């Protein structure tokens, strides 16, 4: 099984190294995809990612793992694959927003945020653009962190969250499964909890 990992906004593939190390120990092949939100628009990144997925699909069975924005990019890329291209056996979304991000909406007009996050940062706060991103017809698991602070004075109120997104922002009726882990948003790709969930699915045949 080949695993394609797509990192989150402002990170790099190195953020997924602990997860990918565990998956390689479980005899999976791992690949990564890098991008820069400061220099590339969302559509440009998804076009490159789509090409990468097509190449991987030609080699055999594969799964995809996307952290935060990486999961959004994966959903958009998979939805636009040409007919005849094999879909992944399973999609894993790590703290990946499905609804518009509250934090992104709050920062949309902030000059520094707009400069650093570019078009992708604006997409994350847009109800219209986020709603337009579909999902592939394969098993999809959301792995969501709960190591965030709940406070009536914070952006999430009393909602469970991982410090960046709340559980309500990363879940939907069309998900096959939702796994909660005691991890903060940034550390999801480095979590052994996440690796165990994926490896368990592989061993039980849930990704076939």
Residue pairs with C-beta under 8 A, 6 or more apart in sequence:
1 28
1 29
1 61
1 62
1 63
1 89
1 202
1 207
2 28
2 29
2 30
2 31
2 56
2 59
2 60
2 61
2 62
2 63
3 20
3 23
3 28
3 29
3 30
3 31
3 62
3 63
3 64
3 65
3 198
4 31
4 32
4 33
4 52
4 53
4 56
4 62
4 63
4 64
4 65
4 88
5 13
5 16
5 19
5 20
5 30
5 31
5 32
5 33
5 64
5 65
5 66
5 67
5 70
5 189
6 32
6 33
6 35
6 49
6 64
6 65
6 66
6 67
6 70
6 71
6 73
6 74
7 13
7 15
7 16
7 32
7 33
7 34
7 67
7 70
7 189
8 15
8 67
8 68
8 69
8 70
8 95
8 189
9 37
9 68
9 69
9 117
9 120
9 121
9 124
10 37
10 116
10 117
11 67
11 68
11 189
12 34
13 32
13 33
13 34
15 67
15 186
15 189
15 190
16 32
16 65
16 67
16 189
16 190
17 190
18 189
18 190
18 191
18 192
18 195
19 65
19 189
19 190
19 191
19 194
19 195
19 198
20 30
20 32
22 192
22 195
22 199
23 30
23 195
23 198
23 199
24 30
26 199
26 202
28 202
31 52
31 56
33 48
33 49
33 52
33 70
35 45
35 48
35 49
35 73
37 45
37 69
37 116
37 117
37 118
37 119
37 120
37 121
38 115
38 116
38 117
38 118
39 118
40 118
40 119
41 118
41 119
41 120
42 73
42 76
42 119
42 120
42 123
45 73
45 120
46 73
46 76
46 77
46 80
49 73
49 74
49 77
50 77
50 80
50 81
53 64
53 77
53 78
53 81
53 85
53 88
54 81
54 82
54 85
56 62
57 81
57 85
57 86
57 87
57 88
61 86
61 89
61 208
62 88
62 89
63 88
63 89
63 90
63 91
63 92
63 198
63 207
64 74
64 78
64 88
64 90
64 91
64 92
65 92
65 94
65 198
66 72
66 73
66 74
66 75
66 91
66 92
66 93
66 94
66 96
67 94
67 95
67 96
67 188
67 189
68 94
68 95
68 96
68 97
68 164
68 165
68 185
68 188
69 96
69 97
69 120
69 124
70 94
70 96
71 91
71 93
71 94
71 95
71 96
71 97
72 96
72 97
72 123
72 124
72 130
72 133
74 91
74 93
75 91
75 93
75 133
75 134
75 135
75 136
76 133
78 87
78 88
78 91
78 135
78 136
79 133
79 134
79 135
79 136
81 87
87 136
87 137
87 138
88 136
88 138
89 138
89 139
89 207
89 208
90 138
90 139
90 140
90 141
90 201
90 206
90 207
91 135
91 136
91 138
91 139
91 140
91 141
92 140
92 141
92 143
92 194
92 197
92 198
93 140
93 141
93 142
93 143
93 170
94 143
94 188
94 189
94 194
95 143
95 144
95 145
95 162
95 164
95 165
95 170
95 185
95 188
96 142
96 170
97 104
97 124
97 130
97 165
97 169
97 170
98 130
98 142
98 169
98 170
98 171
98 172
99 130
99 168
99 169
99 170
99 172
100 124
100 125
100 126
100 127
100 130
100 169
101 124
101 125
101 164
101 165
101 169
102 155
102 156
102 165
102 166
102 169
103 155
103 164
103 165
104 117
104 121
104 122
104 124
104 125
105 125
106 125
106 155
107 113
107 121
107 125
108 114
108 121
108 122
108 125
113 121
114 121
114 122
117 124
122 129
123 129
123 130
124 130
135 172
135 174
139 176
139 177
139 206
139 207
140 174
140 175
140 176
140 177
141 175
141 176
141 177
141 178
141 179
141 197
141 201
142 170
142 171
142 172
142 175
142 177
142 178
142 179
143 179
143 181
143 188
143 193
143 194
143 197
144 162
144 165
144 167
144 170
144 171
144 178
144 179
144 180
144 181
145 161
145 162
145 163
145 180
145 181
145 182
145 183
145 184
145 185
145 187
145 188
146 160
146 161
146 162
146 167
146 180
146 181
146 182
146 183
147 162
147 163
147 182
147 183
147 184
147 187
148 156
148 160
148 161
148 162
148 163
148 164
148 166
148 184
148 185
149 161
149 163
150 156
150 157
150 158
150 159
150 160
150 161
151 157
151 158
152 158
156 166
159 166
159 167
159 168
160 166
160 167
160 180
161 167
162 183
162 184
162 185
162 188
163 184
163 185
163 186
164 185
164 186
165 185
167 180
171 178
179 197
181 188
181 191
181 193
181 194
181 197
182 193
183 191
183 193
183 194
188 194
201 207
